[in-house]
Amino acid sequence: MTCPKRNRALIIVNYQFLWAKEGFRPRLGARREADNLFKALSKCNYDVRLFLDLTAKEIEEVYKEESRAEHGKYFVSILSSHGEDGCIMDCQGQALKLTRIYKILSSERCPHLAGKPKIFFIQACRGNRFDDGIYLETDSAPEEDCFSHYLSIPENTAVMFSCSPGCVSFSNQWESMFLKALLEALKGEERKLKVTKLMTWINWKVAFFCEAKGTGYKGKKEMPCFVTNMASLWGPEPRTTCMGGLLHRPWDSRFLFGP
């Protein structure tokens, strides 16, 4: 009798930027946050690997190693660094396109993860714009779908960004708003929620309880964005709806960290 394979998690955190040419500031608190994420995912019975301050080449190599590994039902990855829309910065301040990472774990290149959900949590800025937030209107008209260009994400892949497209993502000397909410979920009863409910809870936590402070930033907000392109093998033909920055798909009946 063989034991079931454990789910795997990969955490990559760039925080020092000692060799960055364009003067990227160190990300205070990111190292401690990385250690806390490692502990929290380990307690959820994930086989976790943690890497700090990697170059773009090293990041790709680490994901290639994951593509050759044996996996359980899910693969979870957390990327934390400076960034811009569609890219994450390596430890030298060079941009690495996220699509390069997604493709490494595609069904064609990673048979061990074929048909299995691959979930990314990305803590990074996606631009230079500050999010002023909006006033809630219960009778407002639905927004236009602003996520269509994200449907290029490979199938069976879901990505939760820390902020909206084009916006900055906030952090302080202790932690980031987004990963603080994720950690709270992993340590609390929220980890037992079904996937889209968990992501909705993180959205709610960041949007309603996190607000920037300080000169020039006071009152600025942050709104995580969850995008998924899961294959129809998880249920009927996927039917996409957009609500509160979330693309809902049939696979939300799955539990990622529990119950």
Residue, then its C-alpha position, 0 to 999 in steps of 0.5 A: m500500500t502506497c501513501p498518497k503524495r503530499n501537496r507541494a508548495l513553493i515560496i520565492v521571496n526577493y527582499q534585499f535587492l543588493w545587486a539591483k542596478e535601479g535602486f530597488r529598496p529592500r522590502l522590510g518584513a518580507r523575510r519574516e513573512a516568508d518564514n511565517l508562510f513556510k510554517a503555516l503551509s507546513k502545518c497544512n501538510y504541504d511539502v514546502r520549499l522556500f527560496l530567497d533572493l533569486t535571479a530570473k534564471e534561478i527562479e525558472e530553474v526552481y520551477k523546472e525542478e518542481s515540474r519534474a517532482e511528484h505531486g499530490k492533488y494541488f500545487v501552490s506557489i507564493l511569489s513576493s517581490h517588486g513587480e510591474d503588470g505581468c512581471i515579477m522582479d528578480c533579486q537584480g531588479q530584472a523583470l521576469k514575465l509571469t507567463r514564462i513561469y506558468k508555461i513551465l508547469s503547463s500540462e505539456r511540460c509538467p505531466h505530474l501536474a496535468g489536470k491538477p490545480k496550480i494556484f499562485f499567490i503574487q505579492a507585487c506591485r502591478g504599476n505605479r497608480f494608487d487605488d483610491g477605492i470606490y463608494l459602494e452602490t448596491d444598484s450600480a450597473p455591472e462593470e465591464d469584464c476587465f479580465s479577458h486578457y488574463l484568459s491567456i493563463p494556462e488551463n488548470t491555473a489560478v492566480m491571485f494578485s495582491c492588487s488590481p492591474g496598474c496599481v501599487s501593492f502596499s507593505n510596511q516594515w513588518e508585513s504586506m497587506f495581502l500576505k497578512a490576510l493569507l497568513e491569517a486565513l492559513k492559521g484560522e478556520e478560513r483555511k477550511l473554506k472552499v477555494t473561491k470562498l477563501m479567495t473572497w474572504i481574502n479580498w474582503k479582508v484586504a479591501f475593508f480592513c487595510e488602508a495605507k497611512g502616511t504622507g501622500y498615501k493616507g486613505k489609499k486602498e488595495m484590492p486583490c484580484f483572483v483570476t482562474n482558467m480551470a479546465s472543464l474536467w472539474g465539472p460542467e463546461p466552465r461558466t465564468t462570472c465576475m464579481g468583486g474582482l473574482l472570476h468564479r468557476p465550477w472548481d470552487s467546490r474544492f478545498l485547498f488547505g482543508p477541511 
